[in-house]
Amino acid sequence: MKIAVLAGDGIGPEIIAQAVRVLDALKTGGLDIELEYGLIGGCAVDATGEPYPEATHQLARQADAILLGAVGGPQYDTLPRQQRPERGLLAIRKELNLFANLRPAILYPELANASSLKYEVVAGLDIMIVRELTGDIYFGEPRGIEMRDGQRVGFNTMRYSETEIKRIAHVAFQAANKRNRKLCSVDKMNVLECTQLWRDVVIEVSREYPQVILSHMLVDNAAMQLVRDPKQFDVLVTGNMFGDILSDEASMLTGSIGMLPSASLDENNKGLYEPIHGSAPDIAGKDLANPLATILSVAMMLRYTFNQEEAAQRIERATKKVLASGFRTKDIDEPGMKSVGTRAMGDAVLSFL
């Protein structure tokens, strides 16, 4: 298993270090794992002038999977847009054709009180958000800022092809078929022609999955329903921009954005695995970051890319035991729990693993 490790910026190196310790433990236990390291984001800009240098691109292409920490920081905000760390993240997704983003939002029973919603609203929550990752307004052309009639005008283009919609729809229907066979497609078809096409194509694909119950919801209503009655959802599928927003909203239902992993897959299940949170520069280097989302991303990697279900479940069981034993980083801490830092949380996972 050739894994490219891209720690990135901010808290990225700290959380990646704990995930690598888990991989090392699995390697000692018999899994054939090979790690290679590269640069992406701000650290790559500092070293090479590019957020996604060619050496990293070649490393990622040759790897079976990529484990990524986080990118970005305020010191890079004044750089030209093409040099900003986030462009590296967009580039690796686009160039490796990682079009299917899977973001589970699961509420562990031990963290029910950490959610900002009432216990009865979120208890038992288990949602999978399937986000299209290489199209939509983030990549559409034309785009830019230019002068028109004596003033600056910014513009971006929301664009989806029938092929792009079909392939993400198939991923979502297949995911729903393995769960509770309920799929909600989120769009804004009442005002956006692009998402009218989205709805039309999803309906066409649904005929191949008669066992899955398909529903549709406008994105503004979906945002409201996620906080009103989140357990009505099983699998949600949506475009790049809507998925970006809704998955972050869903993360807070679970108590902390520091708990949620993600997988970004190509057509052959080669994937990039990362926590859904950002680089959190305000706590970088302070041993405060929650590494569990990154460690759970390793579990997703073992499941989706390497078909190592037993190893994936071992990591997930260890994580549950850590929480049940009261270990908490600052983002999920509450009175009476065992407050620990990043490395100590890694220690706890390894002890249960």
SESEVO-100611 format. One record per residue (C-alpha): residue in one letter; residue number from 1; x, y, z. Coordinates in steps of 0.05 Angstrom, whole numbers, plus 5000, padded with zeros to 4 digits. Example, Ala and Ser with C-alpha at 12.3 -4.5 7.8 and 13.67 -1.06 7.14 Angstrom:
% SESEVO-100611
<r A | k 1 | x 5246 | y 4910 | z 5156>
<r S | k 2 | x 5273 | y 4979 | z 5143>
END
This chain:
% SESEVO-100611
<r M | k 1 | x 5000 | y 5000 | z 5000>
<r K | k 2 | x 5036 | y 5062 | z 4975>
<r I | k 3 | x 5011 | y 5123 | z 5013>
<r A | k 4 | x 5032 | y 5194 | z 4998>
<r V | k 5 | x 5032 | y 5235 | z 5062>
<r L | k 6 | x 5020 | y 5310 | z 5053>
<r A | k 7 | x 5018 | y 5343 | z 5122>
<r G | k 8 | x 5006 | y 5414 | z 5096>
<r D | k 9 | x 5000 | y 5475 | z 5141>
<r G | k 10 | x 4977 | y 5497 | z 5210>
<r I | k 11 | x 4955 | y 5438 | z 5252>
<r G | k 12 | x 4966 | y 5392 | z 5192>
<r P | k 13 | x 5034 | y 5364 | z 5214>
<r E | k 14 | x 5009 | y 5351 | z 5285>
<r I | k 15 | x 4947 | y 5312 | z 5266>
<r I | k 16 | x 4982 | y 5275 | z 5210>
<r A | k 17 | x 5035 | y 5253 | z 5259>
<r Q | k 18 | x 4983 | y 5217 | z 5300>
<r A | k 19 | x 4952 | y 5184 | z 5239>
<r V | k 20 | x 5021 | y 5160 | z 5217>
<r R | k 21 | x 5031 | y 5129 | z 5285>
<r V | k 22 | x 4968 | y 5089 | z 5273>
<r L | k 23 | x 4993 | y 5067 | z 5205>
<r D | k 24 | x 5060 | y 5048 | z 5235>
<r A | k 25 | x 5024 | y 5005 | z 5287>
<r L | k 26 | x 4984 | y 4970 | z 5232>
<r K | k 27 | x 5049 | y 4960 | z 5192>
<r T | k 28 | x 5081 | y 4928 | z 5253>
<r G | k 29 | x 5019 | y 4884 | z 5257>
<r G | k 30 | x 5030 | y 4857 | z 5187>
<r L | k 31 | x 5001 | y 4906 | z 5136>
<r D | k 32 | x 5048 | y 4922 | z 5078>
<r I | k 33 | x 5049 | y 4998 | z 5082>
<r E | k 34 | x 5098 | y 5045 | z 5049>
<r L | k 35 | x 5096 | y 5120 | z 5064>
<r E | k 36 | x 5126 | y 5176 | z 5022>
<r Y | k 37 | x 5123 | y 5249 | z 5042>
<r G | k 38 | x 5111 | y 5311 | z 5000>
<r L | k 39 | x 5091 | y 5385 | z 5004>
<r I | k 40 | x 5025 | y 5418 | z 4990>
<r G | k 41 | x 4994 | y 5485 | z 5007>
<r G | k 42 | x 5031 | y 5541 | z 5042>
<r C | k 43 | x 5092 | y 5500 | z 5061>
<r A | k 44 | x 5099 | y 5482 | z 4987>
<r V | k 45 | x 5094 | y 5556 | z 4968>
<r D | k 46 | x 5148 | y 5572 | z 5019>
<r A | k 47 | x 5194 | y 5518 | z 4992>
<r T | k 48 | x 5180 | y 5520 | z 4917>
<r G | k 49 | x 5135 | y 5580 | z 4901>
<r E | k 50 | x 5078 | y 5534 | z 4881>
<r P | k 51 | x 5020 | y 5506 | z 4924>
<r Y | k 52 | x 5021 | y 5440 | z 4885>
<r P | k 53 | x 5091 | y 5429 | z 4858>
<r E | k 54 | x 5106 | y 5380 | z 4803>
<r A | k 55 | x 5144 | y 5334 | z 4852>
<r T | k 56 | x 5081 | y 5328 | z 4894>
<r H | k 57 | x 5038 | y 5315 | z 4833>
<r Q | k 58 | x 5084 | y 5258 | z 4812>
<r L | k 59 | x 5084 | y 5229 | z 4882>
<r A | k 60 | x 5008 | y 5232 | z 4886>
<r R | k 61 | x 5001 | y 5200 | z 4817>
<r Q | k 62 | x 5046 | y 5142 | z 4835>
<r A | k 63 | x 5014 | y 5130 | z 4903>
<r D | k 64 | x 4954 | y 5084 | z 4915>
<r A | k 65 | x 4924 | y 5135 | z 4964>
<r I | k 66 | x 4939 | y 5203 | z 4993>
<r L | k 67 | x 4934 | y 5224 | z 5066>
<r L | k 68 | x 4928 | y 5299 | z 5074>
<r G | k 69 | x 4927 | y 5344 | z 5135>
<r A | k 70 | x 4903 | y 5415 | z 5120>
<r V | k 71 | x 4926 | y 5475 | z 5080>
<r G | k 72 | x 4924 | y 5551 | z 5088>
<r G | k 73 | x 4940 | y 5607 | z 5135>
<r P | k 74 | x 4930 | y 5682 | z 5141>
<r Q | k 75 | x 5002 | y 5696 | z 5119>
<r Y | k 76 | x 4984 | y 5672 | z 5049>
<r D | k 77 | x 4921 | y 5714 | z 5040>
<r T | k 78 | x 4956 | y 5769 | z 5002>
<r L | k 79 | x 4990 | y 5724 | z 4951>
<r P | k 80 | x 4965 | y 5722 | z 4879>
<r R | k 81 | x 4906 | y 5674 | z 4876>
<r Q | k 82 | x 4943 | y 5620 | z 4837>
<r Q | k 83 | x 4996 | y 5617 | z 4893>
<r R | k 84 | x 4948 | y 5610 | z 4951>
<r P | k 85 | x 4949 | y 5544 | z 4989>
<r E | k 86 | x 4877 | y 5527 | z 4973>
<r R | k 87 | x 4895 | y 5525 | z 4899>
<r G | k 88 | x 4939 | y 5465 | z 4915>
<r L | k 89 | x 4879 | y 5428 | z 4944>
<r L | k 90 | x 4836 | y 5444 | z 4884>
<r A | k 91 | x 4892 | y 5423 | z 4837>
<r I | k 92 | x 4904 | y 5355 | z 4868>
<r R | k 93 | x 4829 | y 5340 | z 4866>
<r K | k 94 | x 4823 | y 5361 | z 4794>
<r E | k 95 | x 4887 | y 5330 | z 4766>
<r L | k 96 | x 4874 | y 5263 | z 4800>
<r N | k 97 | x 4800 | y 5265 | z 4780>
<r L | k 98 | x 4777 | y 5256 | z 4852>
<r F | k 99 | x 4705 | y 5272 | z 4835>
<r A | k 100 | x 4668 | y 5236 | z 4891>
<r N | k 101 | x 4674 | y 5264 | z 4961>
<r L | k 102 | x 4644 | y 5222 | z 5017>
<r R | k 103 | x 4633 | y 5257 | z 5083>
<r P | k 104 | x 4601 | y 5216 | z 5139>
<r A | k 105 | x 4569 | y 5254 | z 5196>
<r I | k 106 | x 4562 | y 5206 | z 5254>
<r L | k 107 | x 4545 | y 5226 | z 5326>
<r Y | k 108 | x 4581 | y 5182 | z 5376>
<r P | k 109 | x 4535 | y 5171 | z 5437>
<r E | k 110 | x 4590 | y 5198 | z 5483>
<r L | k 111 | x 4589 | y 5265 | z 5446>
<r A | k 112 | x 4515 | y 5277 | z 5445>
<r N | k 113 | x 4522 | y 5333 | z 5496>
<r A | k 114 | x 4576 | y 5366 | z 5454>
<r S | k 115 | x 4527 | y 5380 | z 5397>
<r S | k 116 | x 4496 | y 5449 | z 5395>
<r L | k 117 | x 4428 | y 5416 | z 5384>
<r K | k 118 | x 4384 | y 5380 | z 5435>
<r Y | k 119 | x 4401 | y 5308 | z 5451>
<r E | k 120 | x 4335 | y 5281 | z 5424>
<r V | k 121 | x 4346 | y 5317 | z 5357>
<r V | k 122 | x 4416 | y 5288 | z 5344>
<r A | k 123 | x 4419 | y 5222 | z 5383>
<r G | k 124 | x 4434 | y 5165 | z 5335>
<r L | k 125 | x 4452 | y 5212 | z 5277>
<r D | k 126 | x 4486 | y 5177 | z 5218>
<r I | k 127 | x 4487 | y 5215 | z 5152>
<r M | k 128 | x 4530 | y 5206 | z 5090>
<r I | k 129 | x 4540 | y 5268 | z 5047>
<r V | k 130 | x 4563 | y 5253 | z 4976>
<r R | k 131 | x 4592 | y 5317 | z 4945>
<r E | k 132 | x 4614 | y 5325 | z 4873>
<r L | k 133 | x 4684 | y 5352 | z 4878>
<r T | k 134 | x 4714 | y 5370 | z 4810>
<r G | k 135 | x 4660 | y 5412 | z 4776>
<r D | k 136 | x 4612 | y 5468 | z 4793>
<r I | k 137 | x 4628 | y 5541 | z 4807>
<r Y | k 138 | x 4696 | y 5526 | z 4836>
<r F | k 139 | x 4722 | y 5504 | z 4769>
<r G | k 140 | x 4675 | y 5535 | z 4718>
<r E | k 141 | x 4699 | y 5583 | z 4665>
<r P | k 142 | x 4696 | y 5642 | z 4652>
<r R | k 143 | x 4717 | y 5670 | z 4720>
<r G | k 144 | x 4754 | y 5731 | z 4744>
<r I | k 145 | x 4751 | y 5804 | z 4765>
<r E | k 146 | x 4750 | y 5858 | z 4712>
<r M | k 147 | x 4730 | y 5930 | z 4700>
<r R | k 148 | x 4661 | y 5942 | z 4670>
<r D | k 149 | x 4631 | y 6011 | z 4663>
<r G | k 150 | x 4683 | y 6041 | z 4709>
<r Q | k 151 | x 4675 | y 5992 | z 4766>
<r R | k 152 | x 4703 | y 5924 | z 4786>
<r V | k 153 | x 4659 | y 5864 | z 4772>
<r G | k 154 | x 4673 | y 5794 | z 4798>
<r F | k 155 | x 4644 | y 5733 | z 4764>
<r N | k 156 | x 4645 | y 5657 | z 4768>
<r T | k 157 | x 4608 | y 5605 | z 4727>
<r M | k 158 | x 4567 | y 5548 | z 4755>
<r R | k 159 | x 4573 | y 5492 | z 4704>
<r Y | k 160 | x 4557 | y 5417 | z 4703>
<r S | k 161 | x 4557 | y 5368 | z 4646>
<r E | k 162 | x 4509 | y 5309 | z 4641>
<r T | k 163 | x 4568 | y 5261 | z 4648>
<r E | k 164 | x 4593 | y 5294 | z 4713>
<r I | k 165 | x 4524 | y 5290 | z 4744>
<r K | k 166 | x 4513 | y 5218 | z 4723>
<r R | k 167 | x 4577 | y 5192 | z 4754>
<r I | k 168 | x 4567 | y 5225 | z 4822>
<r A | k 169 | x 4494 | y 5202 | z 4821>
<r H | k 170 | x 4516 | y 5130 | z 4812>
<r V | k 171 | x 4564 | y 5136 | z 4871>
<r A | k 172 | x 4508 | y 5164 | z 4915>
<r F | k 173 | x 4457 | y 5111 | z 4895>
<r Q | k 174 | x 4507 | y 5056 | z 4908>
<r A | k 175 | x 4523 | y 5086 | z 4976>
<r A | k 176 | x 4449 | y 5090 | z 4993>
<r N | k 177 | x 4439 | y 5019 | z 4970>
<r K | k 178 | x 4489 | y 4995 | z 5023>
<r R | k 179 | x 4455 | y 5035 | z 5078>
<r N | k 180 | x 4381 | y 5050 | z 5088>
<r R | k 181 | x 4364 | y 5059 | z 5014>
<r K | k 182 | x 4343 | y 5131 | z 5020>
<r L | k 183 | x 4375 | y 5185 | z 4977>
<r C | k 184 | x 4360 | y 5260 | z 4979>
<r S | k 185 | x 4387 | y 5301 | z 4921>
<r V | k 186 | x 4399 | y 5374 | z 4938>
<r D | k 187 | x 4395 | y 5429 | z 4885>
<r K | k 188 | x 4368 | y 5498 | z 4870>
<r M | k 189 | x 4328 | y 5482 | z 4808>
<r N | k 190 | x 4276 | y 5536 | z 4820>
<r V | k 191 | x 4326 | y 5590 | z 4800>
<r L | k 192 | x 4388 | y 5556 | z 4770>
<r E | k 193 | x 4385 | y 5521 | z 4703>
<r C | k 194 | x 4449 | y 5485 | z 4719>
<r T | k 195 | x 4415 | y 5450 | z 4778>
<r Q | k 196 | x 4352 | y 5437 | z 4738>
<r L | k 197 | x 4396 | y 5394 | z 4695>
<r W | k 198 | x 4424 | y 5363 | z 4759>
<r R | k 199 | x 4354 | y 5343 | z 4781>
<r D | k 200 | x 4334 | y 5317 | z 4712>
<r V | k 201 | x 4396 | y 5273 | z 4707>
<r V | k 202 | x 4391 | y 5246 | z 4778>
<r I | k 203 | x 4319 | y 5225 | z 4763>
<r E | k 204 | x 4343 | y 5189 | z 4700>
<r V | k 205 | x 4397 | y 5152 | z 4738>
<r S | k 206 | x 4347 | y 5133 | z 4793>
<r R | k 207 | x 4312 | y 5086 | z 4744>
<r E | k 208 | x 4373 | y 5040 | z 4750>
<r Y | k 209 | x 4363 | y 5037 | z 4826>
<r P | k 210 | x 4289 | y 5022 | z 4838>
<r Q | k 211 | x 4304 | y 4996 | z 4908>
<r V | k 212 | x 4328 | y 5065 | z 4930>
<r I | k 213 | x 4277 | y 5117 | z 4950>
<r L | k 214 | x 4296 | y 5183 | z 4917>
<r S | k 215 | x 4274 | y 5251 | z 4943>
<r H | k 216 | x 4294 | y 5322 | z 4924>
<r M | k 217 | x 4304 | y 5385 | z 4966>
<r L | k 218 | x 4323 | y 5456 | z 4951>
<r V | k 219 | x 4389 | y 5475 | z 4984>
<r D | k 220 | x 4361 | y 5529 | z 5029>
<r N | k 221 | x 4309 | y 5481 | z 5056>
<r A | k 222 | x 4362 | y 5427 | z 5064>
<r A | k 223 | x 4404 | y 5474 | z 5106>
<r M | k 224 | x 4344 | y 5487 | z 5151>
<r Q | k 225 | x 4323 | y 5414 | z 5155>
<r L | k 226 | x 4394 | y 5393 | z 5176>
<r V | k 227 | x 4384 | y 5431 | z 5241>
<r R | k 228 | x 4309 | y 5420 | z 5248>
<r D | k 229 | x 4306 | y 5345 | z 5237>
<r P | k 230 | x 4374 | y 5317 | z 5214>
<r K | k 231 | x 4355 | y 5244 | z 5226>
<r Q | k 232 | x 4307 | y 5246 | z 5167>
<r F | k 233 | x 4368 | y 5240 | z 5121>
<r D | k 234 | x 4407 | y 5178 | z 5104>
<r V | k 235 | x 4449 | y 5197 | z 5042>
<r L | k 236 | x 4451 | y 5267 | z 5012>
<r V | k 237 | x 4480 | y 5280 | z 4943>
<r T | k 238 | x 4495 | y 5350 | z 4917>
<r G | k 239 | x 4543 | y 5394 | z 4878>
<r N | k 240 | x 4610 | y 5421 | z 4898>
<r M | k 241 | x 4590 | y 5488 | z 4928>
<r F | k 242 | x 4526 | y 5465 | z 4963>
<r G | k 243 | x 4563 | y 5404 | z 4989>
<r D | k 244 | x 4619 | y 5446 | z 5016>
<r I | k 245 | x 4571 | y 5486 | z 5058>
<r L | k 246 | x 4522 | y 5431 | z 5079>
<r S | k 247 | x 4577 | y 5383 | z 5101>
<r D | k 248 | x 4608 | y 5435 | z 5147>
<r E | k 249 | x 4539 | y 5449 | z 5176>
<r A | k 250 | x 4528 | y 5375 | z 5187>
<r S | k 251 | x 4595 | y 5370 | z 5223>
<r M | k 252 | x 4570 | y 5413 | z 5280>
<r L | k 253 | x 4511 | y 5367 | z 5291>
<r T | k 254 | x 4563 | y 5316 | z 5314>
<r G | k 255 | x 4594 | y 5361 | z 5366>
<r S | k 256 | x 4659 | y 5382 | z 5330>
<r I | k 257 | x 4686 | y 5390 | z 5261>
<r G | k 258 | x 4748 | y 5356 | z 5290>
<r M | k 259 | x 4712 | y 5289 | z 5290>
<r L | k 260 | x 4695 | y 5282 | z 5216>
<r P | k 261 | x 4737 | y 5246 | z 5164>
<r S | k 262 | x 4728 | y 5247 | z 5089>
<r A | k 263 | x 4746 | y 5209 | z 5026>
<r S | k 264 | x 4754 | y 5238 | z 4956>
<r L | k 265 | x 4754 | y 5181 | z 4904>
<r D | k 266 | x 4766 | y 5171 | z 4830>
<r E | k 267 | x 4731 | y 5120 | z 4787>
<r N | k 268 | x 4777 | y 5064 | z 4812>
<r N | k 269 | x 4772 | y 5082 | z 4886>
<r K | k 270 | x 4840 | y 5113 | z 4889>
<r G | k 271 | x 4830 | y 5167 | z 4941>
<r L | k 272 | x 4853 | y 5227 | z 4979>
<r Y | k 273 | x 4835 | y 5223 | z 5053>
<r E | k 274 | x 4832 | y 5283 | z 5099>
<r P | k 275 | x 4794 | y 5312 | z 5158>
<r I | k 276 | x 4742 | y 5361 | z 5135>
<r H | k 277 | x 4768 | y 5417 | z 5181>
<r G | k 278 | x 4818 | y 5470 | z 5161>
<r S | k 279 | x 4889 | y 5487 | z 5184>
<r A | k 280 | x 4867 | y 5523 | z 5248>
<r P | k 281 | x 4929 | y 5568 | z 5251>
<r D | k 282 | x 4907 | y 5598 | z 5317>
<r I | k 283 | x 4921 | y 5532 | z 5353>
<r A | k 284 | x 4978 | y 5506 | z 5310>
<r G | k 285 | x 5038 | y 5481 | z 5349>
<r K | k 286 | x 5000 | y 5483 | z 5416>
<r D | k 287 | x 4983 | y 5408 | z 5421>
<r L | k 288 | x 4909 | y 5426 | z 5423>
<r A | k 289 | x 4883 | y 5398 | z 5356>
<r N | k 290 | x 4837 | y 5338 | z 5354>
<r P | k 291 | x 4870 | y 5284 | z 5312>
<r L | k 292 | x 4810 | y 5236 | z 5311>
<r A | k 293 | x 4782 | y 5260 | z 5244>
<r T | k 294 | x 4850 | y 5247 | z 5212>
<r I | k 295 | x 4856 | y 5179 | z 5245>
<r L | k 296 | x 4785 | y 5162 | z 5222>
<r S | k 297 | x 4806 | y 5184 | z 5152>
<r V | k 298 | x 4857 | y 5128 | z 5155>
<r A | k 299 | x 4801 | y 5080 | z 5170>
<r M | k 300 | x 4763 | y 5105 | z 5108>
<r M | k 301 | x 4827 | y 5096 | z 5067>
<r L | k 302 | x 4834 | y 5024 | z 5089>
<r R | k 303 | x 4761 | y 5010 | z 5073>
<r Y | k 304 | x 4751 | y 5045 | z 5006>
<r T | k 305 | x 4819 | y 5041 | z 4972>
<r F | k 306 | x 4852 | y 4980 | z 5002>
<r N | k 307 | x 4791 | y 4937 | z 5020>
<r Q | k 308 | x 4820 | y 4924 | z 5089>
<r E | k 309 | x 4753 | y 4924 | z 5126>
<r E | k 310 | x 4780 | y 4890 | z 5189>
<r A | k 311 | x 4835 | y 4941 | z 5198>
<r A | k 312 | x 4786 | y 4998 | z 5186>
<r Q | k 313 | x 4739 | y 4972 | z 5239>
<r R | k 314 | x 4797 | y 4963 | z 5288>
<r I | k 315 | x 4812 | y 5038 | z 5282>
<r E | k 316 | x 4739 | y 5056 | z 5290>
<r R | k 317 | x 4730 | y 5011 | z 5351>
<r A | k 318 | x 4792 | y 5041 | z 5383>
<r T | k 319 | x 4765 | y 5111 | z 5371>
<r K | k 320 | x 4698 | y 5093 | z 5403>
<r K | k 321 | x 4734 | y 5063 | z 5464>
<r V | k 322 | x 4776 | y 5127 | z 5471>
<r L | k 323 | x 4712 | y 5168 | z 5474>
<r A | k 324 | x 4677 | y 5119 | z 5520>
<r S | k 325 | x 4737 | y 5123 | z 5567>
<r G | k 326 | x 4728 | y 5198 | z 5573>
<r F | k 327 | x 4787 | y 5224 | z 5533>
<r R | k 328 | x 4772 | y 5292 | z 5503>
<r T | k 329 | x 4811 | y 5345 | z 5466>
<r K | k 330 | x 4791 | y 5417 | z 5477>
<r D | k 331 | x 4740 | y 5420 | z 5421>
<r I | k 332 | x 4697 | y 5364 | z 5451>
<r D | k 333 | x 4715 | y 5372 | z 5525>
<r E | k 334 | x 4663 | y 5376 | z 5580>
<r P | k 335 | x 4665 | y 5373 | z 5656>
<r G | k 336 | x 4687 | y 5307 | z 5686>
<r M | k 337 | x 4724 | y 5284 | z 5624>
<r K | k 338 | x 4799 | y 5270 | z 5614>
<r S | k 339 | x 4826 | y 5331 | z 5579>
<r V | k 340 | x 4885 | y 5313 | z 5533>
<r G | k 341 | x 4926 | y 5344 | z 5478>
<r T | k 342 | x 4938 | y 5321 | z 5407>
<r R | k 343 | x 4993 | y 5271 | z 5422>
<r A | k 344 | x 4960 | y 5243 | z 5485>
<r M | k 345 | x 4897 | y 5230 | z 5444>
<r G | k 346 | x 4941 | y 5193 | z 5394>
<r D | k 347 | x 4970 | y 5153 | z 5453>
<r A | k 348 | x 4900 | y 5134 | z 5475>
<r V | k 349 | x 4880 | y 5110 | z 5406>
<r L | k 350 | x 4943 | y 5069 | z 5400>
<r S | k 351 | x 4932 | y 5037 | z 5469>
<r F | k 352 | x 4863 | y 5013 | z 5449>
<r L | k 353 | x 4885 | y 4994 | z 5380>
END
